[in-house]
Amino acid sequence: MTWNNRKKIIIQATVALVLLFSIGVSAVHTTPSAYDNTVESSFHLGDLPFITVTITPPLPEFGQLMLAGQTYATVQLPEEGVSTVIGDAQLPMISRFFEIPQGATPQLVVESISWETVSLESLNLPSIVAPVQPSLIKIDGATVPFSKNDVFYTMDASQPSSIATVKALGELRSRQIAFLQVSPIQYNPVSGELRIMTQCVLRIDLPGSDLVKTAQNIDRYTTASFDQLFETSFVNYGDLKGTEQLGPRQEGYLIIVHDDFVDAIQPLADWKDSKGFDVTVTKTSEIAGSPTKENIKNYIVDAYNTWPIPPAYILLVGDVAQIPSWTGSETGTCTDLYYVTIDSGNYFADVVISRFPGATAEQVTNMVDKTLYYEGGTFPDDAWIKKAAFLASTDNHQVSEGSHNFVIDTYLNPNNYTCDKIYSYYSGNTTQKVTNALNDGRSLCIYSGHGGTDYWADGPVFDQGNVNALINDGMYPFVCSHACLTNQFTVGECFGETWLRAPHKGGIAFWGATTYSYWDEDDILESRMFKAW
């Protein structure tokens, strides 16, 4: 599999979310989707547990698209994903996560399916559905060659030939996950006909299910934070149960800190303890052997597997010179993710991880002070909390502006936010306007465009000097950077680190890429982040 396809599949799996399962007194339990009525499921308990899944797709939306001088038809389902094979027709995909018991090997059976057939010509559309194109990287002037699989478009049969697939994805926080993908529309490239699914009933058999082990894992590893994640991720949330109905469980908070920064981090440790976390502060000198990334991970794995209260959160305190990072297997850039990929088989983080990337005790103190102030929530004036700044590039401005406008109109305006649209394609939206907005106080600063390790390059330009010149004391935004390289924290000081290290100014947190990012994927990520929020 190419990285391009792998990336699209990871994005699709990450932003989809929903499907099936249950254990209880009754033999059958029905769980509707938390998002819509597209997918519903029921669990059947017996010698061979299985899940019945009913798919009722929404009505498709049709359109046209110009590619390489030719007009193509487009078809999509609202709120659903698309196929990702470059060069083949881009068709809707319904993708959902669901939880299955430990040891289960999901096996799929199509029990019934109904279709309606329509020709693209009858819809006054071109008879050829647009092919999937490669992702466009966020580099100024970047292009991708037009891709069309001529072999696919000469097939005189409905495609894709497989209606649905299910596969186990490994575990998340010791809960086994499976991923269902359904193709609700088939396309005959020769005739230009579409088969549109009206309803489909699937059965997922679950041989090998170990319900006892499943319940034990739920008892040990479920916490309030991860329970919230499961609720928004699985259609079958709450169907798999532990051995007891436990009340609120204490969450473990592990701080791994370079020895030089122990005193600086202690006020945050005390604060987290006062909030009810089970806090452990571990100095790097206390890591068995030496604080290599491998030894630190071994320490984390042992804590996860053997401590009475396994950590739900990990905070690394120190820059990469103090606490090393890992290198992404696909990107070759820095990441802390591998510290918390404990359950095998996937890239899911089994513990929430973050880093205070301080190179000095003073920088760590700055981050601690801002965090304590922010989490304390006692602000002289809280009007800034309902204000957000959105910055968009000149290059590909239709994409970056479209992402922001959708989020603003769909999620923020209905919740009475005041939102700046600082879009550099239009005159008057300068660096100074960004500075003025942040100094006035914004709880969110969302950027989409080009970036580098030390600045936002287009939309409008904003660099480390501009961050350090801010006077937004006590009004620290969450900064979200949909741009290349702005969080590559292995350089001397990256742009993201500047926002955190700046004393009494800058941001409370920075979310950004350590590698190159992509236009369409950033668009999806931004909208789904706000949908979940």
PyMOL commands that set and color helices and strands:
alter all, ss='L'
color gray80, all
select helices_A, chain A and resi 3-15+121-123+152-154+211-221+224-233+259-274+284-286+293-306+337-339+361-376+383-386+397-415+431-440+464-468+495-501+519-532
alter helices_A, ss='H'
color red, helices_A
select strands_A, chain A and resi 28-32+39-44+50-55+61-67+70-76+81-82+92-99+107-119+164-172+175-182+185-188+193-205+252-257+278-283+311-317+326-327+334-335+352-356+387-392+418-423+444-448+450-452+455-458+462-463+478-482+509-512
alter strands_A, ss='S'
color yellow, strands_A
deselect
rebuild
show_as cartoon
